[in-house]
Amino acid sequence: MSQNTEKYYLIFEDWSMDPNQWSMLMDSVAVLLAIFGVILAFILYKIQRKNTSKDAFEYFQSSLPELKQSIEKAIVDLKEFNRSLDLDNFTNPILSAALNDKFLNKINLVHLNRFYTNNRKEKLPHFKQLLIDSNFFGNYHSYISKEVNYFRTNYLEKKSSFSKWHLLRSEHYFSTIADQEESIAYQEFYTNWVTSLNQDQSSFEFTSKGHPAKVKDRKVLVESQIKNLAQDILPYIQSSEKANEVHHIANEVVSAYAEMTEMKAKIRGVLESDIARFEKVLVNLNHLLE
């Protein structure tokens, strides 16, 4: 008695296989398809990574020119503000909003770093330096506005105190001369000081008629006139209330000038340091521009 064995064939009957062989074939095909799927998925993943990295790089490059212009303008504005300190007619530096744009937050830095690692390895240090620099310029607008506002408020307060020197040659002087209870010696001393002050060509600019118009040099005015008054009036302050008031105002003017000078020096130091930092940022940025 014979038993028929089922046979399967692929395309042609000559290519016949028993069930075990057919099962092995199907298993092999399944494995190959799985391997092929993994390879295909990996290839697609690599392509996607490459594309996303390239997209991040292109957006990054498109943003750099505006950032460069903003930094260049910031340097110009800060230098102008620094020069304006001498004129006492300063206004807040007008900085571009692009400095505060924080465009790096809009980019996947992992993708961008991958692009530089794989395609611009020589520029990778410059890219990493820009990430560090972004902490500086990204918050600079807010930072410098607070610094300038603080400086302006306190400087104008001290300037108001300094301006009291006008009282020394006007209100207090005329009050002293008109007061018959003041000693002749003190009146003569004060008159001589006011006369010397009004003729001091080192401290004032004069009109065509020979009258002092405005202060030419605050330092000279304080050093050669106000300080001398504060010192030379000491013999009279015990016997004259007005002399005591003049002494107090003179010291207030001297102190205000010293603080104004110190405040200017500090804000200049801040500005010059920031300008130097921006110039370094600009040099590094130029290495990245393509």
C-alpha positions in Angstrom: 0.0 0.0 0.0 1.5 3.3 -1.0 1.0 6.8 0.5 0.9 9.9 -1.6 3.1 12.7 -0.4 1.9 16.3 -1.0 4.4 18.3 -3.0 4.4 22.1 -3.7 6.1 23.8 -6.5 7.1 27.3 -7.1 6.2 28.6 -10.6 7.3 25.4 -12.3 6.4 21.9 -11.3 10.0 20.9 -11.6 10.8 23.2 -8.7 8.8 21.1 -6.4 9.3 21.0 -2.5 7.9 19.0 0.3 6.1 20.9 3.1 9.2 21.0 5.2 11.3 22.6 2.4 8.5 25.0 1.7 8.2 26.0 5.3 12.0 26.6 5.4 11.8 28.7 2.3 9.0 30.9 3.7 10.8 31.3 6.9 13.9 32.4 5.0 11.9 34.8 3.0 10.4 36.3 6.1 13.8 36.7 7.7 15.2 38.4 4.6 12.1 40.7 4.4 12.6 41.6 8.1 16.3 42.3 7.5 15.4 44.4 4.4 12.8 46.3 6.4 15.3 47.1 9.1 17.9 48.2 6.5 15.3 50.3 4.7 14.1 51.9 8.0 17.6 52.7 8.9 18.3 54.3 5.5 15.1 56.4 5.8 16.1 57.4 9.3 19.5 58.5 8.2 18.0 60.5 5.3 15.5 62.1 7.6 18.3 63.0 10.1 20.3 64.4 7.3 17.4 66.5 6.0 16.4 67.8 9.4 20.0 68.7 10.1 20.2 70.5 6.8 17.0 72.4 7.4 18.2 73.5 10.8 21.5 74.7 9.2 19.7 76.6 6.4 17.4 78.4 8.9 20.4 79.1 11.1 22.3 80.6 8.1 19.3 82.7 7.1 19.2 84.3 10.5 22.8 85.1 10.8 22.9 88.2 8.5 20.2 90.0 10.6 22.0 89.1 13.8 25.3 90.4 12.4 23.6 93.7 11.4 22.1 94.0 14.9 25.5 93.5 16.6 27.2 96.0 14.3 24.5 98.6 15.1 24.8 97.8 18.8 28.5 98.5 18.7 27.9 101.9 16.9 25.1 102.8 19.4 27.1 101.9 22.5 30.1 103.9 21.2 27.8 106.9 20.5 26.3 106.6 24.0 29.8 106.5 25.5 30.8 109.7 23.7 27.6 111.4 24.7 28.5 111.0 28.4 30.8 114.0 28.0 28.0 116.2 26.8 25.5 115.2 29.6 22.9 114.9 26.8 22.7 111.1 26.7 19.8 109.0 25.7 19.3 105.2 25.9 21.1 103.3 23.3 18.6 102.1 20.6 19.4 98.4 20.2 17.8 96.2 17.6 15.1 93.8 18.8 16.9 91.1 16.8 19.4 90.9 19.7 16.6 89.7 21.9 15.1 87.5 19.2 16.7 84.3 20.7 16.4 82.6 17.3 18.5 79.7 18.5 15.5 78.7 20.6 13.6 78.1 17.4 16.2 75.7 16.1 16.8 72.1 17.2 20.4 72.5 18.3 20.9 68.7 18.3 20.3 68.6 14.6 22.3 71.8 14.0 25.2 70.4 16.0 25.0 67.2 14.0 25.3 69.1 10.8 28.4 70.9 11.9 29.9 67.7 13.3 29.3 65.9 10.0 29.6 68.6 7.4 31.5 71.6 8.9 33.8 70.1 11.4 36.3 72.9 11.1 33.6 75.4 12.1 32.3 73.4 15.0 34.3 75.4 17.6 32.9 78.7 16.2 29.4 77.3 16.4 29.9 76.2 20.1 31.3 79.6 20.9 28.2 81.3 19.4 26.0 79.2 21.7 28.0 80.6 24.6 27.9 84.2 23.2 24.1 83.9 22.8 23.7 84.0 26.6 25.4 87.4 26.4 23.6 89.1 23.5 20.3 87.3 23.9 19.6 89.2 27.2 21.7 92.3 26.5 18.8 94.6 25.6 17.1 94.1 29.0 20.4 94.2 30.9 21.8 97.4 29.4 18.5 99.2 29.7 18.5 98.6 33.4 22.1 99.7 33.7 21.5 102.9 31.8 18.2 103.7 33.6 19.9 103.2 37.0 22.8 105.4 35.9 20.6 108.1 34.5 18.4 108.3 37.6 21.3 108.5 40.0 23.4 110.7 37.8 20.7 113.3 37.4 20.1 113.3 41.1 23.8 114.1 41.7 23.8 116.6 38.9 21.0 118.5 40.6 23.1 118.7 43.8 26.1 119.8 41.7 24.0 122.6 40.1 23.7 124.2 43.6 27.0 125.9 42.9 24.9 128.6 41.2 23.5 129.5 44.6 27.0 130.3 45.9 27.4 133.3 43.5 23.8 134.4 43.5 21.2 133.8 46.3 23.6 133.2 49.2 26.0 135.9 48.0 23.4 138.6 47.8 21.9 137.6 51.1 25.3 137.8 52.8 26.1 141.3 51.4 22.7 142.6 52.3 22.9 141.3 55.9 24.2 144.1 58.1 24.8 141.6 60.9 27.5 139.8 59.0 31.0 140.7 59.7 32.9 143.0 57.3 35.7 140.5 57.1 33.4 137.7 56.0 31.6 139.9 53.5 34.9 141.0 52.0 36.1 137.4 51.8 32.9 136.2 50.1 32.9 139.2 47.7 36.5 138.5 46.7 35.6 134.8 46.1 32.6 135.6 43.9 34.6 138.2 41.9 37.4 135.6 41.3 34.8 133.0 40.3 33.1 135.3 37.8 36.5 136.1 36.2 37.8 132.6 36.0 38.3 131.9 32.3 39.5 128.4 32.9 36.1 127.5 34.4 33.7 129.4 32.2 33.0 130.4 28.6 32.3 134.1 28.4 30.0 136.2 26.3 31.2 139.0 24.0 30.4 141.4 26.8 32.7 139.5 29.2 30.1 137.8 31.3 30.5 134.1 32.3 28.0 132.2 30.2 28.4 128.5 31.0 30.7 126.1 32.7 33.6 125.1 30.4 35.3 122.7 32.7 33.6 121.2 35.8 36.8 119.7 37.1 38.6 123.1 37.1 35.6 124.8 38.6 35.5 122.3 41.5 39.2 122.0 42.0 40.2 125.7 41.7 37.0 127.4 43.1 34.5 125.3 45.0 37.1 123.3 47.0 39.0 126.5 47.9 35.8 128.1 49.1 34.9 125.1 51.3 38.4 125.2 52.9 38.9 129.0 53.2 35.5 129.7 54.7 36.1 127.5 57.7 37.3 130.5 60.0 33.9 132.1 59.5 31.4 129.3 60.0 31.4 129.4 63.8 30.3 133.1 63.9 28.1 133.1 60.8 25.1 130.9 60.0 25.2 132.0 56.4 28.9 131.0 56.1 27.9 127.6 57.6 25.3 127.2 54.9 27.8 128.2 52.1 30.3 125.7 53.5 27.6 122.9 53.5 26.6 123.7 49.9 30.2 123.9 48.7 30.9 120.4 50.2 27.7 119.0 48.7 28.8 120.3 45.3 32.3 118.8 45.6 30.8 115.5 46.8 28.3 115.4 44.0 31.0 116.1 41.4 33.1 113.2 42.7 30.2 110.8 42.6 29.2 112.0 39.1 32.8 111.3 37.9 32.8 107.9 39.6 29.5 107.0 38.1 30.6 108.0 34.6 33.8 106.0 35.0 31.8 102.9 36.0 29.3 103.1 33.1 32.2 103.7 30.7 33.9 100.6 32.0 30.7 98.6 31.4 30.2 100.0 27.9 33.8 99.5 26.8 33.8 95.9 28.1 30.5 95.2 26.3 31.7 96.8 23.1 34.9 94.6 23.2 32.7 91.6 23.8 30.4 92.4 20.9 33.4 92.8 18.6 34.6 89.4 19.5 31.2 88.0 18.9 31.2 89.6 15.5 34.6 88.1 14.6 33.3 84.6 15.5 30.0 85.2 13.7 31.9 86.0 10.5 33.5 82.6 10.6 30.1 81.0 10.6 28.5 83.0 7.8 28.3 81.3 4.4 
